[in-house]
Each structure stands twice: as C-alpha cells, then as structure tokens.
Amino acid sequence: MFNRFKKKSKRYIAFDVNEYLIRAIVMNTSDIKQATIYEYPLNSGIFEGDILVDEMALYDILKKLVQEWAVKRYDVRFFVPDSSVMMKSFEHPSDVSTEKLKSYVEMELGRTIHLPFNQPLIDVYDYLPNDGEATLFAAPSEEINKLAGLLDDLSLHPTIADVRPLSSIRFFEKTIGLAKGKSYLISEWALDGVSISIYMDGKVEFLRHQSIDISKEKWNFILDNNQQQFTYNGNIEEYRGQLLDQIAELDRILNFYRFSLYKGERAVDEIIVFGCSPEMDYIVSEMRSSFNTPIQNINDGKVQVFHANFSSKDIPLIGLIYREEQ
C-alpha cells in the first residue's frame, strides 16, 4: 500500500510480524516455487496487540534471523498493523486524474478530508476513473515507521507496507477468482482476532479488524516440520464462546451491508473463510449453521492447488508477493 521507500531489488522478504510470531517468505528469485518459508515464535511483552513495546527485544531477534536466513540487504515488504487502518470514500473534482489523486488527498487533508490522526500514511484507489469518487486508505505513521526503522538498522530495505486484507484479496483474484457482479465477505481468522472485508468488482466496500480478548499465555506452541503449531491451554469453551461472539458480529455486518448500505436491494453473495486459527474447523462449522449465505473455506488443500509448498495461513504473504511495485 504505502510505497514510502524507494530502493528495489529482485531479492526480498514478505514479512508478517504480530504478537505471537514472525512469519516470512524469502524470495531469492522471482519464482515463488523457489521461495523459503520461515516462522519464529515471539515471547510475551514484545507486542501488546498491534503495538511494538519492546523494540530492543525485537531488534535482537531480527538480528539473529537476518544472519540465519542470510537475508542481509534484502528488501522487505510488510503489513500495516491491522487495527490502525481506516478506509474512507471521498469525492473529487472531475479534472483530477487517477494519477494525481494521492497528491490531491495530501493537499486536502485537514481541509475537506479529515482523518483521526496526524501524519498519516495514505494510499488512494480509484476503481472507476473519472466518476468523481475514490477510496482513501490511511494509517498512522508511528508504528509503521517504528518497524521500518528497525529494518533499516539491520541493513534491510523496507520497500512496501500493505494493508493485509487487500493483500489477501489480491491472492483470491489471481488464484480461485472472484466473479464479477458478486459481493464477497472475506474473513481471516487469527489466534487473537478476525480481519473482515467486503469486496465486489474491484472495490472494497467494508473494512474492519476485530480483536479477540484472550491472554497470550493461554497459547502453547510447538515446532512441527518448521511450522509453529498452537494449542490452547485454557478453557476451550470459553475461547469458543468468544469465537461465537465474532460470528454474531459477522451477522450484524451482513445485515448492515444489506439493509443500511443497500436498503435491502442486495446482500453479500458469498463468504470466504481462511486463517491460522487452530479452531478453523469449529469456526467454519458454526458459520455454516448460522448463515444462509454460501461459505467457501479456503483450507490448505485449496491453496496448494496453486502453490504446493504453502498453506492457508500464508495467503496474505502470497498476496504481498503478487503485489507489483510502483
């Protein structure tokens, strides 16, 4: 999304870091079949949700991983913190071309376009050129620059910071395909939250990240075939109760889309479900029993039709690899 950093290279890392672990795909060539996947668990106290609170601890871990992965001076693509992103439609004069929309937004910030934070990083998508309307994606710069600064200090080159749901949509467009004229609610389920978008014909109509309030200490992880496997050591029914709360919220979003945005004239046509949650089977089962809307579960097997070495949890990073540099 935010192309703030200019250096480009054919060798790069698609990088995902959160409260629980670092996941990375290292590209030494342009052939994704030759990519290498890495995961590394993180201890408590480095992140609080999306907020990096112990920069030195993360720096020390990344310094070690840069050596182990042999990726010094590689470019890095990474994600904007999920909870920080906001989406806003805006109108613009008809003589402002698609290429000049970002400059127009920067000029209008604080005048006709208002955001709830200072010094935002922004990007603009113009789905229908010359229609006088476009969509702004924005995030506060502090956390993004914090991670970018650490990468710079490690002789890495941050080149692209993207919005996670947009990266996932890019994967679905290029693999399973998203039909024209159909609207999709896309939900990615992680250990501690769910990212939700509604997408139709090249346009993101809704974007939200919802947190699941659960202690990190209640998750155990073991290394299995170079992948981190998480198990819940608390009351599983308590955790599943929170998952049911999130499913109920999805129902409210479906109704909001149908009745508030479209006055009952259209509804979401299909729900796409994927993610790294160990409870994915439970989530999909409960969603199918709760909704009449068709549900497509993008499990590991469906991803491996296109990329044999990857799994469902890698979808956002694969979409980040698909991203063209601008």
Secondary structure, DSSP 8 states (H G I E B T S, - for coil): -B-------S-EEEEEE-SSEEEEEEESSS-GGG-EEEEEE--TTSEETTEE--HHHHHHHHHHHHHHHT-TT-EEEEE--GGG-EEEEEE--TTS-GGGHHHHHHHHBTTTB--SSSSEEEEEE-SSTTSSEEEEEEEEHHHHHHHHHHHHHTT-EEEEEE-HHHHHHHHHHHTT---TT-EEEEEEE-SSEEEEEEEETTEEEEEEEEE----GGGEEEEEETTEEEEEE-S-HHHHHHHHHHHHHHHHHHHHIIIIIISTTS----EEEEEES-TTHHHHHHHHHHH-SS-EEE--HHHHHTT-TT--GGGHHHHHHHH----
